[in-house]
Every structure is written in C-alpha cells, then in structure tokens.
Amino acid sequence: MTDDPWGIVGHERAVALLRRAIRDRRIGHAYLISGPLGVGKRTLAVRLAQALNCERLGPGAGLPLSVPVGAQGLAPDEPPCGACRRCRLIAAGAHPEVRVVGVQAPSRVIRVADVESIQADAALRAADVYRKVYVLEQAELLHPDAANRLLKTIEEPPPSVVMILTTVDPEATLETIVSRCQHLRLRPLRRERLARHLVEASGLAPDRADLLAALAEGCVGRANILANDDRALERRARLLDELADLLDADRVVRLQYARTLGDRWSKDPDSVREVLGTWLRWWRDVLLHQGGLVDRVVNLDRRPALERLARALSGSEAGAAVSSVRDVIQMLDQNVNARLALDVATLDLPRPDRAA
C-alpha cells in the first residue's frame, strides 16, 4: 500500500531527508512543513516525533549531538515501531511532552498565551522523551505579537526541543520565522496514485476511488475523510442539486436562498464556506470543460451536467462565476456584511439557456 518506511503515502523526499538527519544526528531545531489542507503535514510531524522518541530505536537518534550517548552510537536507520508506549501516546496526541498547538475557538488566531505556554514548557527538562516536540499548526494564523515571541524560542531553543510549524500559506507566515526553519514543502499526489492507494488501503471500488481522489485534489487526508464519511458526499450532492435549481430560479428565489445562508453564517460559518467551496469547484470544472482540460475535472460523477453548462455558457460567463464566488469567499473572510456578500453570490450566478 505504501513503500515508505514511515507508512506515509507520497512525500518520499521529505521523509528521506528527515530519516537521513536522524541517522546522522543532525536534526534541525525547527521545521516548517507547508502544503494544502489534508496533504499530510500533521501526519509527517507526528511520525517525526515518534522517530525521535521511539523506545525500540533507543536514544541514539533522538538525542542532540551535544548529549553523548556512549557506546550506544547511532540508532539503526529504522522507522518508528508505532507500537511502544511512546509511539502510541504520540499518535493519540496524549503524550505530555509532544504537544500539538493550534487555534483555540472562539479565537481566530494563535494567541500570545498559547506561545507563552509552549515557552514555559520547553524550558523544563524532558522527563519521558529524548526530544520534546511542539507541533504548531496553521502558523500563518499566529497573532503578530505571538509570532515575535515565538521567534525567540525558534532562534535559541533548548537542545532537547524540536519545533515543527505547519502552514497552508508560507507567504502569510512571518518571514523571519520561515527563514529560521528548515522548510519541507508537501505536494498533492497525482490522482492516479491516490486512487490506487484508496483501492489498496480501503478496498474502494475503482470508480469511487477515482472520484474521491479527484474531489480531494490529491490530498490523502481529505480523501480518507470522504472515504469514511458518506454524509460528506451526500451533502455535496445536495448542494450541487440546489445550485442547479438556483440557476433556473428567479431573483426572489435566489435572494431567499441567500437569506438562508446569511442566517446560517452567524451560527455555522463553516457550512456556508462548504456551500461556496462546492460552487467554486463546480464553476472551475465548467471552465476546464470549455478549455478541453477534462482530465482535471473534480466532479467526475456529474460530467453530463458539466458538459451541458460548458456548451450553454460563454467562457466569460463561466469565468465571471468563478471570480464572483472567489470574491465573496474573500469578503466573508474579511468580515464584511455577510448578508450583502451572499446576496451578491446568488444574484451573480449565471442564467444558462434552459434549452441548451
């Protein structure tokens, strides 16, 4: 199912770099792992934490060069066992000296208090690991004061501490932090490879695996969620059906739908983002059909409807639909009036010829 010794699908280059660093006891004090949502950033961070602290590998790999290991020498170049007490606790997110820190609701940023907690804990001597590991997710959401405070820890960390930052947008992360980290960029898998993995690992039928690989856009984490959550695919189908109805609806019906989304925004904004994300992928697919790039379409099970729309609309109309939805998503993220933004999103939907 995977040839990678760490059990990670894809990202062989990143894994090889980390394994070589462990073998040579040249572990960096800070890493930045970037890539799209669901590509495997957290999985790689957790496996690194296990590899540094696995009880069966011994301390040779986990300890920094400044700490002698005597006759122990270098640990064998083997993957973490995944079965020892430490490996199991780390995988479960339950080891007190391997912590994952991120945005804590209702806050929308990583706060100064979150970073201060890491700093206070990092200053304490490791008790049950060779290396204390802190995984800070969504580093692009660090509050500026928190980022500047974290910078001090990254510049002068205790010798037994490894910091791992993850981000979907390294350009939105404080440049001085990025420059002080070893940067590992993770790319989505090719659809064919991800589909093959889903067939082998999850026993999915090839057609279903192809659809999930396309919808996940090559990201293993997203594909696994879809494979284990039939309701997610049902929601997508319902949203696409609602969109099809809206295309034939008049202004009143469209505004009523927008009002429903606006009311939902204050209670469940993620569900509204899901609606708009579904629309955005749909209109991109229409554009891809018009450009003859059908192999890049993600809504594989709706090809006949996509083909009809691609014929019914001009390229400028499909492009305007993509731009409109993208702009509304950006406006919502900038805290504009949600109701007005969603009115725009529905009213700007194209009106294809029903006879096409």
N, C-alpha and C positions, 0 to 999 in steps of 0.2 A: 504493500500500500504506500510505503514511502521508503526511499533508500537512505534518508537522512538518519544518522545515528541518534540524533536528538528527537526523532519522531515528529519533525516539523515538515509539513508539505511545502516545498519550494524554499526559497531563501538559503540555498546551499552556500552561497558565497559568504553571507553574513555568519552562518553557523561555522563555516570553516575558519573564518577569521577569529572568532571567539574561542574555538577549540585550540587553535594554534597559540593564542595568547595565554590560555590556561596551561597548556603543555609547557610553554616556555616561562611561565610565571611572570608574564608581562601584562597582567590585567590592568586596564585603564581605570582611573579613579572615577570617571564619569562618561556615560554613553548617552547619545541622543538617537532614538530609534524613530524614524519617520515613515509615514505611509498612510494610505487611505483607511477609513474606518473598516475594521474587520479583516485587515490584511494579515494580522498575526503579531502585532507589536507586543502586546501583553504576553502572549504565549512565549515569544522569544525571550522576553525579560525574565519570566518565571523559570524557563529552562536554564538560563544563565545562572540565576540564583541557586537552583538545585545543583548545577555542575560545580559551583564554588563551594558547596556545603554538604554534598552527598557523603554520608558516613562510610559508605563502602569504598569511595575513592580515596579517603584519607585526607590529611591536611596539606599534602604537598601542593595541590593545585589551588586550594583556597587561600592559603596564607600569602601575604605580600613578600617580596624579596627581602624586605628589611627584617623579617622574622625568620630565624634559622629553623630548619626542620631536621637537622642532624642526619642520621642515616636513612631517614625516610626518603629523601631525594624527591624526584619529581613523581607525581602521581601518574599512573598509566593513562594513556590517551583514550579513555573510555567515556561513554555517555553516562550521565547520572542514572542511578538504578531506578528511581521512581518509586521504590518500594520501602526504603528505610524510613525511619520515623521523621527525619528532617524533610526528606523529599515529599512525603505525604502531607506534612503540615504546610510546607511551602505551596504545594499545588492547591491545597484547600484555602489558602490565604489566612492560615491560622497560626503561623509561626510569629512570635512577637518581635523577632529581630530581622524579619524580612517583611517589610510593610509596603502596601500599595496605597498611595495617597492621590486623591483627585478632588474634583469639585464637590463640595458638600451642599446639597439642597438645604434651604432655598437659594443659597448664594449661586451666582453665575460665574464666579472666578475662584481661583485658588488663593486663599487669604493669607495674610501675614501670619496669622495664628497657626495655620497649617504648616508653614515653613518653620516657624519657631519650634513647633513640636518635633519636627524632624531634627533640627539642630540640637535640641536638648537631648534627644535620644541618641543621636550619633556620637555625642560626647562621652557617653557611657561605654565602658569596656564590654566587648562582646562576651556573652556568657555561654551560649549554646550553639554558636556557629563559628566558622572560620572567618567568614566575611559577613558583616551586616550589609544588607541590601535594601535600598529605598527606591521604589518604582513610583515616579511622579507622572501620572497620566495627564494628557492634554496640557502640556507645558505652555501652549500658546494662550491658555486662559489664566496664566499667572497674573495676579494684580501687580502693577509696576513696582510697588514697594516690596511685595513678596519676592518678585524676581531679583531685585537688587540685593535683598537679604540672602536669597539662595545662592547668589553668585559667590558670596564669601565662603560658603561651605564647599562649593564646587572647586574654587581656587585652592583652598587649603583643607582638604578633607582629612579626617583621621586615617591612619594607614590601613585600618581594617574595614573601611567603609567603601562601598561602591554605590554611586548614584546612577540610576537609569531613568532618563526622561523620555516620554513618548509624545509624539505630536502628529497631527494630520497636516500641519502647515508650518514647516520650519521657518519660513519667511516672516511669520507672525510671532515667532518666538524671539525673545531678547537676543540681539546679535552677539553680545558679549558672552552669553551663556552658550550659544551654539558654538562659538569659536573655541570654547574650553572643553568641549565634549568630543569624543570620537563619534562620528556621525555614521550610522548604519541606515541606508535607505532601502526599504522593502517595497517591492513592486508587486502588483497583482499577477496572478498566474495566468497563463494562456487558458482560454476557456476549455480547450480540448483536454488539457492536463487536469484541470479542476473537475471536469465532468467524469473523467476516468477515475479520479480519486473517489468521487462520490459513489460511483458504481462499486468500486472495490471495497471501500471502507464502510459504506452504509447499505449496500445491496439495493440501491435505487435502480429502477428501470432506466435504460439509456436516454429515452426521450425526456423523462423527468429530470435526470441529471443534467442534460443539456440546458433545460430551461432554468434550473436553479443556478447553474454556473454562469449563465448569461445575466440573470437578474442580480446575482451577487457581484457582477463585474469583475470576476477573477479573484475575489476575496474569500478565503476559506471560512473565516468566522461568520460572515454573512450567509454563506451557503449552508453551513451547519445549522444556523438558526432556522433558515427556511425549511431545511430538511426535517427538522424536529418540531415544526410548528405549522400545522395545517391551517390554523386560523389566520396566519400571516398571508398565505396565498389566497384564502377566502376574502380577506379584507381587500387585497389588491384587485381581485376580480370584481368585487362590489364597487370599488372606486372607479375602475375603468368603465363599468356599466353606467355609473352615474355621470361620468364625463361624456359618454356617448349620448346620453339623454340631454345633457346640457347643450350640446352642440345644435340640437334641433329645437331648443327651448327659446321662448321669447324673453324679453328683458325682465319681466316681472318674476318669472320662474328663476331666472339666473340670480336676481337680487335676493330672492327668498333663500336660495341655497347659500349665497354669500352671508346672509344674516345668520344662518345656522352655523356656519364656520366661525363667524365672529363671536357668537355666544360661546362656542366651544373653546375659542382661543384662551380665554381667561382661566378656564378650568383645566384644559388638557392641550397645551400648545403643541406637544409632540404629535398628537393625532392630526392636527391641522398641517404640520410640516410633512407628515406622511402623505396627505392628500396632494399637496403641492409637489412633493418629490415624485409621486406617481405621475402627475401631469407632465412634469418636466421630462421624465424619461420617455413618456409617450410621444411628445412633440419632437424630441430628438430622434426617435425612431422614424417618425414621418419624414424628417429631413434626410435621414440616412437612406430611406427607400427612394426618395427623389433623386439622391445623388448616386444611386446604384450600389451603395455600401450595405447590402442586405445582410452580409455576414457579421456585421457589428450590431445588428438589432438585438435588443434585450427581451422584448415582449414576443418571444418566439411563438407562443400559442395564440397570438392574435394577428398573425400575418395577413389574413384576408382583409380584416378591417383596416390595417395599416396601408395595405396596397390601395384600397378604395379611397382613403383620405389623401394619400400621396398623389393620386390622379385628380381628385376633386379640388385640391388647394394648389395655389401657386407657391413657388419657393419662398417668395417674400411673405406670404401669409403664414406659412409654417415657421419661418424664421422669426416673425413677429410674435408668434405664440410662445416660442422658446424664450425670447427676450422678455416678454411680459411676465411669465411665471418666474423667471430668474430674478427680475427686478422686484417682484412682490416678496419673494423669499428674503431678499436683501433688506427691503424696507421693514419687514417684520422683525428681523434681527436687530434693526436699528431703533426699535421701539416707536415706530410711527403709529398713527391711529390704525389699529388692526381692521376695524370695520371698513374704513375707506380703502385700505390696501386690498382687502378681499373683494370688495365691490369691483375694483379695477380688474382683479384677476379673473372674475367670472364674466364681466362685460366685455373684456378684451378677447375672450375665446372666439376663434373664427367661426364662420357660419358656412359650412360647405354646402354645395348644391345637393339636395336630398336625392335627386335623380341620378347622381353620378354613380 
